[in-house]
């Protein structure tokens, strides 16, 4: 999802050299929703992001998994240690490749809908997803990419099912849903 955003920035750099786009971590975010016991939804965030776009259009966004924010301290600690196992896997990476010609005509102030394939690498595994985003050229040197619909991540595809089961047991829950809707809002500048 995130790599999609970086690739969009490169594509929009009409007069600038490719690869000059950098993720703005202070104005970018990734959020997701977990559902427990069938009907309790909780919003969470990952707050430390970095990344950029290479000259060939390959975009990469790194997500610091230790930056998980569930708004409950003990849950943050359990997510870092039990689920994400940040001692072994501190970063998740999202990558994408984009054909720059598709976006080259977007003028400052303009927006377009774009669908991208992304790869999410986390926990020693990789999974592919489709993402739909609104790409807005916020100025000559700034692009914002926002998800139009959540990207649905399946925990078993990334090997998180055992960690989720351990969290369920520790918290005394009946269930934790195995699918996680993820949204992103990414700003890039050159």
Wavefront OBJ file of the C-alpha trace (Angstrom):
o trace
v 0.000 0.000 0.000
v 2.663 2.361 1.001
v 4.935 1.659 -1.921
v 2.094 2.636 -4.092
v 2.301 6.088 -2.659
v 6.002 6.475 -3.224
v 5.689 5.286 -6.788
v 2.968 7.829 -7.404
v 5.283 10.591 -6.296
v 7.967 9.596 -8.748
v 5.413 9.410 -11.504
v 4.292 12.915 -10.752
v 7.755 14.452 -10.832
v 7.398 15.855 -14.306
v 10.359 18.236 -14.355
v 12.276 16.839 -11.385
v 14.674 13.952 -11.640
v 13.147 10.599 -10.747
v 14.013 9.273 -7.323
v 13.824 12.695 -5.700
v 10.707 11.847 -3.644
v 10.919 11.149 0.072
v 8.176 10.061 2.454
v 7.199 12.757 4.958
v 6.859 10.734 8.182
v 5.325 13.576 10.188
v 2.329 13.833 7.833
v 1.982 10.163 6.864
v 0.112 7.412 8.671
v -0.919 3.787 8.557
v -3.901 2.629 10.580
v -5.639 -0.688 10.972
v -8.619 -2.163 12.799
v -8.688 -5.325 14.886
v -11.921 -7.071 15.829
v -12.222 -9.157 18.974
v -15.069 -11.291 20.317
v -16.933 -10.876 17.038
v -18.167 -7.331 17.562
v -15.569 -5.126 19.274
v -13.507 -3.114 16.795
v -10.380 -1.237 17.878
v -8.411 1.286 15.820
v -4.607 1.037 15.940
v -1.726 2.875 14.272
v 1.861 2.406 13.182
v 3.504 5.773 13.707
v 7.115 5.551 12.431
v 7.425 5.332 8.665
v 10.185 6.013 6.177
v 10.819 5.474 2.514
v 11.267 6.834 -0.936
v 11.199 6.133 -4.632
v 14.093 4.914 -6.768
v 14.855 6.275 -10.227
v 13.354 3.180 -11.863
v 9.968 3.730 -10.145
v 10.438 1.164 -7.417
v 8.884 2.513 -4.249
v 9.605 1.262 -0.765
v 8.085 2.180 2.584
v 9.513 0.869 5.827
v 7.270 0.553 8.871
v 8.826 0.399 12.337
v 6.761 -2.267 14.081
v 7.920 -1.060 17.500
v 5.864 2.077 16.804
v 2.565 0.181 17.142
v 0.023 2.327 18.990
v -3.085 0.597 20.351
v -3.709 3.277 22.997
v -3.198 0.736 25.802
v 0.388 0.398 27.070
v 0.289 -3.305 27.981
v -1.296 -4.114 24.619
v 1.449 -2.148 22.817
v 4.058 -4.196 24.682
v 2.338 -7.494 23.872
v 1.968 -6.553 20.210
v 5.681 -5.717 19.970
v 6.896 -8.819 21.825
v 4.373 -11.553 21.034
v 2.863 -10.665 17.656
v 5.433 -8.610 15.756
v 8.465 -10.064 17.602
v 10.346 -6.839 16.981
v 13.593 -8.251 18.427
v 13.744 -10.514 15.346
v 11.613 -8.572 12.824
v 11.726 -4.849 13.655
v 10.536 -3.579 10.259
v 7.792 -4.405 7.775
v 8.389 -3.279 4.212
v 5.884 -2.429 1.512
v 7.101 -2.291 -2.087
v 5.521 -1.528 -5.434
v 6.527 -0.692 -8.983
v 4.677 1.853 -11.066
v 4.653 2.783 -14.721
v 5.406 6.496 -14.497
v 3.674 7.255 -17.801
v 0.296 6.538 -16.172
v 0.633 9.468 -13.778
v 2.858 11.931 -15.591
v -0.020 14.175 -16.669
v -1.403 14.921 -13.196
v -1.213 18.691 -12.664
v -0.773 20.402 -9.280
v -4.158 20.438 -7.536
v -5.365 17.429 -9.514
v -6.335 13.988 -8.262
v -6.742 10.570 -9.804
v -7.782 7.109 -8.729
v -5.078 4.474 -9.062
v -4.935 0.731 -8.411
v -1.597 -0.854 -7.562
v -0.139 -4.204 -6.656
v 1.902 -4.122 -3.481
v 4.062 -6.610 -1.642
v 4.121 -6.619 2.142
v 7.170 -8.246 3.739
v 6.926 -8.890 7.481
v 7.725 -11.609 9.993
v 9.986 -13.384 7.495
v 7.124 -13.767 4.985
v 5.726 -11.904 1.976
v 2.196 -11.446 0.668
v 0.768 -9.554 -2.288
v -2.278 -7.291 -2.251
v -4.156 -4.881 -4.488
v -4.675 -1.322 -3.262
v -6.861 1.476 -4.569
v -5.705 4.985 -3.730
v -6.565 8.588 -4.418
v -3.392 10.289 -5.633
v -3.439 14.054 -5.169
v -0.733 16.353 -6.389
v -0.840 18.822 -3.504
v 1.711 21.091 -5.174
v 4.610 21.059 -7.582
v 6.774 19.262 -5.016
v 4.245 17.324 -2.929
v 1.990 14.312 -3.505
v -0.470 12.668 -1.134
v -1.627 9.080 -1.603
v -4.610 7.919 0.446
v -6.358 4.563 0.454
v -9.857 4.657 -0.995
v -10.708 1.293 0.554
v -8.903 -0.710 3.204
v -6.334 -3.256 2.121
v -7.385 -6.519 3.772
v -4.364 -8.282 5.285
v -4.703 -11.967 6.206
v -2.672 -12.788 9.320
v -1.907 -16.355 8.260
v -0.250 -15.187 5.022
v 2.397 -13.427 7.110
v 2.712 -16.117 9.784
v 1.017 -14.068 12.505
v -1.669 -16.635 13.339
v 0.269 -18.222 16.256
v 0.983 -14.806 17.768
v -2.662 -13.778 17.457
v -3.705 -17.012 19.171
v -1.293 -16.318 22.043
v -2.671 -12.783 22.395
v -6.219 -14.170 22.418
v -5.342 -16.608 25.222
v -3.499 -14.000 27.328
v -6.377 -11.524 27.041
v -9.010 -14.210 27.697
v -10.881 -13.431 24.484
v -13.255 -15.716 22.610
v -11.851 -14.658 19.237
v -9.655 -12.241 17.286
v -10.555 -11.934 13.614
v -7.870 -13.262 11.209
v -8.354 -10.420 8.714
v -7.170 -6.866 9.311
v -8.357 -3.849 7.290
v -5.441 -1.425 6.755
v -5.653 2.211 5.602
v -2.862 4.580 4.648
v -2.336 8.281 4.090
v 1.135 8.975 2.725
v 2.707 12.284 1.842
v 5.816 12.558 -0.334
v 7.960 15.579 -1.086
v 10.851 16.291 -3.405
l 1 2 3 4 5 6 7 8 9 10 11 12 13 14 15 16 17 18 19 20 21 22 23 24 25 26 27 28 29 30 31 32 33 34 35 36 37 38 39 40 41 42 43 44 45 46 47 48 49 50 51 52 53 54 55 56 57 58 59 60 61 62 63 64 65 66 67 68 69 70 71 72 73 74 75 76 77 78 79 80 81 82 83 84 85 86 87 88 89 90 91 92 93 94 95 96 97 98 99 100 101 102 103 104 105 106 107 108 109 110 111 112 113 114 115 116 117 118 119 120 121 122 123 124 125 126 127 128 129 130 131 132 133 134 135 136 137 138 139 140 141 142 143 144 145 146 147 148 149 150 151 152 153 154 155 156 157 158 159 160 161 162 163 164 165 166 167 168 169 170 171 172 173 174 175 176 177 178 179 180 181 182 183 184 185 186 187 188 189 190
